[in-house]
Amino acid sequence: MVFLAVLVLAATLMAVIYAYRYSSHSRPLSILPGSLKEDEIVPVSVNYFFTRKCNAECKFCFHTETSSYKLPLQDAEYGLRLLAAAGMKKINFAGGEPFLYPKYLGSLCRYCKEDLGLESVSIVSNGTKVTGKWLKDYGSAVDILAISCDSTNPETNKAIGRRDRGSGEAFDNVKSLFQIKEWCQQYGIRFKLNTVVCSLNWEESMADMVQKLDPFRWKVFQVLVVVGENESDIRRKRDATKFVITDAQYEDFCNRHKHLKCMIPEPNKAMKSSYLLIDEYMRFLDKGDGDEKVSESILEVGVQKAIKQVRWDQEEFHNRGGIYDWDSAAEKMNSCGGRSGDKKLEW
């Protein structure tokens, strides 16, 4: 009986050790910080698209709802732990619309900030599901909140597809932007604005709204066509080719707003392959030239093997200002009312 009891106890201990080793709360010794080899790539800043589901239907979206999958929370945490061990310092949660899963998103933010101790945790959202209560509950774990707005005109937003998928009504972007900015100030979160310049808004001026809103950064993207995601309304869910603009048209929009020091222009050249993207299966994505490329999941093969299966243009990442003062305590250097701290970020 004693032998049997010892055997049962030993088996129980082994099961506990095994579960802990492969849970999101532990890390194999081989990937502890400081163990990286010279030829290994450091994923310093990662964009995690943990869901493709969205309540909008933006017609130029380059990460469309081709899947409804979302990793179990523990698996997502383990993947983030692998990335942190490989050198990740900043995580950006995107979608889809990440606020469709408020508790899941909140848990990931807390895990990254409190357990992993990342320098920066940010979120990109269309703003429709952001609430004051969520920011009160989880805001201490968020450094940056970026809201997408492509126009001050509701009809333009509606034509672009920034409207409720159910009712078809255009989102009241401008009103919600100022409310969210107020919440961000209340909870110590840096407010950021994202705009995609396309055929429907390239002649518009958003200067007055942006100056009043005063984000610390205003990312101005040139609409991007990604083969395999948004190049055809017959083969895909979206057709961004109808919204493409020339480089000269994009430059015209940027020149119209160049007096706003918070503006960070990102033409197609700067965007292609300069972002490290992780999809809902924890696979790296390459949305550069040609067909979209997908790596194996880091949960299965680890960070280094997966990241080398796609192209990440590290030089362009640095050239476009991919590293900046990205925590919520950083001094506000790039506000529209302030000065630009980096000449490379000016148009």
Buried (B, 14 or more C-beta within 10 A) or exposed (E): EEEEEEEEEEEEEEEEEEEEEEBBBEBEEEBEEEEBEEEBBEBBBBBBBBBBBBBBBBBBBBBBBEEEEBBEBEBBBBBBBBBBBBBBBBBBBBBBBBBBBBEBBBBBBBBBBEBBEBBBBBBBBBBBBBEBEBBEBBBBBBBBBBBBBBBBBBEBBBBBBBBBEEEEEBBEBBEBBEBBBEBBEEBEBBBBBBBBBBBBBBEBEBBEBBBEBBBBBBBBBBBBBBBBBBBBEEEBBBBBEEBBBEEEBBBBBBEBBBEBBBBBBBBBBBBBBBBBBBBBBBBBBBBBEEEBBBBBBBBEBBBBEBBBBBEBBBEBBEEBBBEBBBBBEBEBBBBBEBEBEEEEBEB
